[in-house]
Amino acid sequence: MRRQDGLSATGRKGDCRAAFNVARQKCGRRHVNGSGSVRFRPVIQTHAGGNLKKSLVIALLAVAVASIGALTFAGDDAPVHRSVQALTSATAQISNLGMHTIPVSAHADKPSGAAPRIPCGTGTTGIFYGINGHVRLPGVYTNTSYAVQLSQLRDLGIALYRQDVSDEGEAQMVARLAQAAKAQCVGVFVVLTPDAQGNPDESAAYQQGYRLGHDSAMTLKGLVQYYEVGNEYDNDAILDSRSGDQPSDYDNARFVKARGAIRGMIDGVRSADPSAKIILCGLSWLHFGFSDMLHTGTQPDGSGGHPIPQWNITAWHWYSDMRDITCVGVRAPGGVCLGVDVLQHLKSTYGKPIWITEFGVRPDNTEDDAGTFLVGKNALGGFVENAQKYDIQSVELYELYDDQDNGGDGNYGVITNNGTTRKGRYDQVREFIRAHPDPWSG
């Protein structure tokens, strides 16, 4: 979900995984529709630089491990076990070659405390299951009443509704939605989306972000507790043919403008509502090189000592063509990951709770494939299983309605653009949630 102009989409489903099995490669491009909304789309591009060598070695080791594993059929298990251990250890050492050094959070292994809850009648309810929507858009979101939208969320078992806001008028729309949602035990949170790259420099981007953050929080105070500051700014700043895990993968001028907007939004929101919780701009794929720089006060030109934004929750986005967020790359026999565990990096580096504020299925999938993915191990199934391991506190499905015909991002919805016809995936998601209560509720 984006509100800035960008590059057109290319690439095919599954490109990310196939590319990484050979070498680290960038897996991203953004889709632009007529309204200027953009959506991250993976493509295969060769990664330039030191990571290529490192990843080739990792891939070769994976082949070696698999080959040795085959020897177990000869009946000599002990040598094989020792060989796999040695190769796994070597892989761990190789995986550190060429990586920038990021200090590990002192709170990385500490629990974040009680999972967040929202008021519900005389009690509270958990917010693990969420969904995206766009009440600002004309068409289905405007033509379908808030009461109907909220009843659909309740039927699905959804407790949190994510909405984008780029100006005061949209904040007022969300305020009306949040007021109606409160009575239905549904929380609303917002993602603020100023056009950071439309500014001449970091200072101007900061001022724009501050105004939007302050004005939105003044309107939404008492109705909205969580503010996501920006959406996929990584895709605005990343260079061509880069995977996004390194600081040098980003354009310096574009990165600092994004940082300015993020800092401004945080300060603006907190000036109006000091109790608000800040969710860092949602990034995706392997683009933690961007958030690592925010965390350390560095930037792509190698300089340091820059302002460090302070956030409460780390957000990430994940789509069907990205496959396994806990292991981007290859696995050795026995399930040992020889690639990148994105969730582990986020948890150990920043020490914050994690929200997956967008996950979904590309529109080019069949309905059967879409439903299978959404409830499978690379989406809801995995998020529930790994919630406490990685401190995943909330996950937001993208999205409630198809909106391609209404200036949105595409037909990602669980309901068609008439606002009533349920796709097959709707029932699969609903039944999954019914069978898997909030993993933090027990």
C-alpha positions in Angstrom: 0.0 0.0 0.0 1.7 3.2 -1.2 0.8 6.7 -2.0 4.0 7.9 -3.9 4.9 7.6 -7.5 7.4 4.8 -8.4 8.6 2.4 -11.0 6.3 0.0 -12.8 6.0 -3.6 -11.8 8.0 -6.5 -13.3 8.8 -10.0 -12.2 7.0 -13.3 -11.7 5.7 -15.2 -8.7 8.4 -17.1 -7.0 11.4 -15.1 -8.4 12.6 -14.2 -4.9 13.2 -17.8 -3.8 14.7 -19.0 -7.1 17.1 -16.0 -7.2 18.3 -16.4 -3.7 19.1 -20.1 -4.2 21.9 -19.0 -6.5 23.0 -15.6 -5.1 21.8 -12.6 -3.1 19.7 -10.6 -5.5 17.3 -7.7 -5.2 13.7 -8.8 -5.0 11.7 -5.7 -5.5 9.9 -3.3 -7.7 6.8 -1.4 -7.1 3.5 -1.5 -9.1 2.0 1.9 -9.9 -1.6 2.3 -10.7 -3.4 5.3 -12.1 -3.8 7.0 -8.7 -0.1 6.9 -7.9 -0.4 4.0 -5.4 2.4 1.6 -5.6 2.9 -2.0 -4.4 6.2 -3.8 -3.9 6.7 -6.5 -6.5 9.7 -8.9 -6.5 11.9 -9.2 -9.6 15.3 -10.9 -10.2 18.2 -8.6 -10.5 21.9 -9.5 -10.0 23.3 -8.1 -6.8 26.5 -6.2 -7.2 29.2 -6.3 -4.6 30.6 -8.6 -1.9 27.4 -10.3 -1.0 27.5 -12.1 -4.4 30.6 -14.1 -3.4 29.3 -14.8 0.0 25.9 -16.1 -1.2 27.5 -18.3 -3.9 29.6 -19.9 -1.2 26.5 -20.4 1.0 24.6 -22.0 -2.0 27.5 -24.3 -2.8 27.7 -25.4 0.9 24.0 -26.1 0.8 24.5 -28.4 -2.2 27.4 -30.1 -0.4 25.3 -30.6 2.7 22.5 -32.1 0.6 25.0 -34.4 -1.1 26.4 -35.6 2.2 22.9 -36.2 3.5 22.4 -38.6 0.8 25.2 -40.8 2.2 23.0 -41.7 5.2 21.4 -44.3 3.0 24.8 -46.1 2.9 24.3 -46.7 6.7 27.2 -44.7 8.0 25.4 -42.1 10.1 28.1 -40.8 12.5 30.5 -39.4 9.8 27.6 -37.8 8.1 26.3 -36.2 11.3 29.8 -34.8 12.0 30.1 -33.5 8.5 26.8 -31.7 8.6 27.7 -30.1 11.9 31.0 -28.9 10.4 29.4 -27.5 7.3 26.7 -25.8 9.3 29.4 -24.1 11.5 31.3 -23.1 8.4 28.2 -21.6 6.8 27.5 -19.5 9.9 31.0 -18.1 9.7 30.8 -17.4 5.9 27.4 -15.7 6.3 29.1 -13.0 8.3 31.6 -12.1 5.5 31.0 -8.6 4.2 28.1 -7.9 6.5 28.0 -4.5 8.2 28.2 -4.7 12.0 25.0 -3.8 13.8 24.9 -3.7 17.6 22.5 -6.2 19.1 19.8 -4.7 21.3 20.3 -5.2 25.0 16.6 -6.2 25.1 16.7 -8.7 22.2 16.2 -11.8 24.3 13.8 -10.2 26.8 10.1 -10.6 26.5 8.2 -7.5 25.5 5.8 -8.0 28.3 2.0 -8.4 28.0 0.7 -8.4 24.4 -1.3 -5.4 23.6 -5.1 -5.4 24.0 -7.9 -3.0 23.3 -11.1 -2.2 25.2 -14.1 -4.5 24.5 -17.2 -3.9 26.4 -16.3 -4.1 30.1 -13.2 -6.0 29.3 -10.4 -6.2 26.7 -9.6 -8.3 23.6 -6.4 -9.2 21.9 -5.3 -7.7 18.5 -3.2 -10.4 16.9 -5.4 -10.8 13.8 -5.8 -7.6 11.7 -6.6 -6.6 8.2 -5.9 -3.6 5.8 -8.5 -1.3 4.3 -8.8 2.1 2.7 -11.8 4.1 3.7 -10.2 7.1 2.0 -10.7 5.4 -1.4 -13.8 6.0 -3.6 -15.7 3.0 -4.8 -16.2 -0.1 -2.6 -14.8 1.4 0.6 -17.0 4.5 0.3 -20.1 2.6 -0.9 -20.0 0.0 1.8 -21.0 1.4 5.2 -18.7 1.2 8.2 -21.3 -1.0 9.9 -21.0 -3.6 7.1 -17.2 -3.4 7.0 -17.0 -3.9 10.7 -19.5 -6.8 10.7 -17.3 -8.5 8.1 -14.3 -8.0 10.3 -16.1 -9.5 13.2 -17.2 -12.5 11.2 -13.6 -13.1 10.1 -12.4 -12.9 13.7 -10.4 -9.7 13.0 -9.8 -7.2 15.8 -7.6 -4.6 14.2 -8.2 -2.5 11.0 -5.2 -0.7 9.4 -5.9 2.6 7.5 -3.7 5.0 5.6 -3.8 8.7 6.2 -2.0 11.4 4.1 -3.9 14.6 5.1 -6.3 16.0 7.7 -9.4 15.1 5.7 -8.4 11.4 5.7 -7.7 11.6 9.4 -11.2 12.8 10.0 -12.6 9.9 7.9 -10.6 7.4 10.0 -11.8 9.1 13.2 -15.4 8.4 12.2 -14.5 4.8 11.4 -12.6 4.4 14.7 -15.6 5.7 16.7 -17.9 3.1 15.1 -15.3 0.4 15.4 -14.9 1.0 19.2 -18.4 -0.1 19.8 -17.8 -3.3 17.9 -14.6 -4.4 19.8 -12.5 -3.5 16.7 -9.4 -1.3 17.0 -8.2 1.0 14.2 -4.6 2.1 13.7 -3.1 4.3 11.0 -0.2 4.4 8.7 0.9 7.9 7.9 2.0 8.4 4.3 3.5 11.8 3.5 5.4 12.0 0.2 8.9 12.2 1.6 10.7 12.2 -1.8 8.6 15.2 -2.9 10.7 17.4 -0.5 14.0 19.1 -1.4 15.9 17.8 1.7 15.7 16.1 5.0 14.7 19.2 6.9 11.7 19.9 4.6 10.7 16.2 4.8 10.9 16.5 8.6 8.6 19.5 8.7 6.0 17.8 6.4 6.1 14.7 8.5 5.7 16.7 11.7 2.7 18.5 10.5 1.0 15.3 9.3 1.8 13.5 12.5 0.7 16.3 14.8 -2.5 17.1 12.9 -3.5 13.4 12.6 -2.8 12.7 16.3 -4.8 15.8 17.3 -7.8 14.4 15.4 -7.4 10.8 16.4 -6.3 11.2 20.0 -8.5 8.9 22.2 -9.5 6.8 19.2 -6.2 5.6 17.8 -3.3 4.4 19.8 -0.9 3.1 17.2 0.7 5.1 14.4 2.9 3.6 11.6 5.2 6.3 10.4 5.6 5.8 6.6 5.0 2.9 4.3 7.7 1.1 2.3 10.1 4.0 2.1 12.8 1.5 1.5 11.5 1.1 -2.1 11.9 4.8 -2.7 15.5 4.8 -1.7 16.9 1.4 -2.8 19.4 1.3 -5.8 18.9 -1.0 -8.8 20.2 -4.5 -8.6 20.5 -4.5 -4.8 19.1 -6.9 -2.2 18.6 -4.2 0.4 20.4 -5.8 3.4 23.4 -3.4 3.1 23.5 0.3 3.8 25.3 0.8 0.5 22.2 -0.6 -1.3 20.5 2.8 -0.9 20.7 6.2 -2.4 21.9 8.6 0.2 19.8 11.7 -0.7 16.6 9.7 -0.9 17.4 7.8 2.4 17.9 11.0 4.4 14.6 12.5 3.1 12.8 9.3 4.2 14.6 9.5 7.6 13.5 13.1 7.9 9.9 12.3 7.3 10.0 9.4 9.8 11.5 11.6 12.5 9.1 14.3 11.8 6.0 12.0 12.1 7.3 10.5 15.3 7.8 13.9 16.9 4.6 15.3 15.5 2.5 12.4 16.8 4.1 12.5 20.3 3.7 16.3 20.5 -0.1 15.8 20.3 -0.4 12.4 22.0 2.5 11.5 24.2 1.0 8.1 25.0 0.8 7.0 21.4 2.8 4.0 20.3 5.0 4.4 17.2 5.3 1.6 14.6 8.3 2.0 12.4 7.7 2.5 8.7 6.8 -0.9 7.3 9.6 -2.3 5.1 9.8 -5.6 3.2 11.9 -8.5 1.8 15.6 -8.2 2.9 15.5 -4.4 3.2 16.7 -4.3 6.8 19.8 -2.4 5.6 17.4 0.6 5.7 16.2 0.1 9.2 19.7 -0.9 10.4 20.8 2.6 9.4 17.9 4.2 11.3 18.8 2.1 14.3 22.5 3.1 14.3 22.3 6.7 13.2 24.2 6.0 10.0 23.5 6.5 6.3 24.5 5.1 2.9 27.5 7.4 2.4 29.1 5.8 5.5 28.8 8.7 7.8 27.4 8.3 11.4 26.2 10.3 14.3 22.9 11.2 12.7 19.6 11.4 14.6 18.1 8.1 15.6 14.3 7.7 15.5 12.8 6.1 18.5 10.0 3.6 17.9 8.0 1.1 19.9 7.2 -1.6 17.3 9.0 -2.9 14.3 6.8 -3.4 11.2 7.5 -5.7 8.2 5.6 -6.7 5.0 5.6 -10.1 3.4 3.9 -11.4 0.3 3.4 -14.8 -1.4 6.4 -14.5 -3.8 8.8 -14.0 -0.9 8.0 -17.4 0.6 9.6 -18.2 4.0 10.3 -15.2 6.2 12.3 -17.4 8.6 14.6 -18.6 5.9 15.1 -16.7 2.7 17.5 -19.0 0.8 18.1 -22.7 1.2 17.8 -25.2 4.0 20.2 -28.1 4.8 18.8 -31.5 5.7 17.2 -31.4 9.1 15.8 -27.9 8.4 19.0 -25.9 9.2 18.6 -22.5 7.5 21.6 -21.5 5.3 19.9 -18.3 4.2 18.5 -15.3 6.1 16.0 -15.4 9.0 14.4 -12.0 8.6 12.4 -12.2 11.8 15.4 -13.2 13.9 17.3 -10.2 12.5 14.5 -7.8 13.4 14.1 -9.2 16.9 17.8 -9.5 17.8 18.9 -6.2 16.3 16.1 -3.8 17.4 14.7 -5.6 20.5 11.1 -4.5 19.7 7.9 -6.4 19.3 7.2 -7.2 15.6 4.0 -6.5 13.7 3.5 -7.9 10.1 1.4 -4.9 9.0 1.0 -6.3 5.5 0.9 -9.9 4.3 -1.0 -11.2 1.3 -1.1 -13.0 -2.0 -0.3 -11.5 -5.4 -3.3 -11.2 -7.6 -1.9 -13.5 -10.3 -2.4 -16.5 -8.0 -5.4 -18.9 -8.4 -8.0 -18.7 -5.6 -7.1 -22.1 -4.4 -3.4 -21.1 -4.2 -4.3 -17.9 -2.5 -6.2 -19.6 0.3 -3.6 -22.2 0.7 -0.9 -19.6 1.1 -2.8 -17.4 3.6 -3.4 -20.2 6.1 -0.1 -22.0 5.4 3.3 -21.9 7.1 4.6 -18.9 5.2 1.6 -16.7 6.4 -0.9 -17.3 9.2 0.2 -20.8 10.1 3.8 -19.7 10.5 2.9 -16.4 12.2 0.8 -18.2 14.9 3.4 -20.9 15.4 6.3 -18.4 15.7 4.4 -15.6 17.5 6.1 -16.0 20.9 9.5 -17.1 19.5 9.9 -13.9 17.5 7.6 -11.6 19.6 5.1 -11.2 16.7 2.2 -9.3 18.4 -0.1 -8.6 15.4 -0.5 -9.5 11.7 -2.5 -7.6 9.1 -3.9 -9.3 6.1 -3.8 -7.3 2.8 -6.7 -6.6 2.3 -10.5 -6.6 2.9 -11.8 -5.6 -0.6 -10.5 -5.8 -4.1 -9.8 -2.3 -5.2 -8.1 -2.3 -8.6 -11.0 -0.6 -10.2 -11.2 2.0 -7.6 -7.7 3.4 -7.7 -6.2 1.0 -5.2 -3.3 -1.4 -5.3 -5.0 -4.4 -6.9 -7.3 -7.3 -6.3 -5.8 -8.5 -3.1 -9.1 -8.7 -1.2 -10.9 -11.5 0.6 -14.1 -9.9 -0.7 -14.7 -8.6 -4.3 -15.2 -5.0 -5.2 -18.9 -5.1 -4.8 -18.4 -5.3 -1.0 -20.4 -8.5 -0.5 -19.2 -11.4 -2.6 -16.8 -13.5 -0.6 -13.9 -15.2 -2.3 -12.9 -18.7 -1.3 -10.0 -17.4 0.7 -12.5 -15.6 3.0 -13.8 -18.8 4.4 -10.4 -20.4 4.7 -9.1 -17.4 6.7 -12.2 -17.3 8.9 -12.0 -21.0 9.7 -8.3 -20.8 10.4 -8.8 -18.0 12.9 -11.6 -19.9 14.6 -9.4 -22.9 15.0 -6.4 -20.8 16.1 -7.3 -18.3 18.8 -5.0 -15.3 19.5 -1.6 -17.0 20.4 -1.1 -14.4 23.1 -4.5 -14.9 24.8 -3.5 -18.0 26.7 
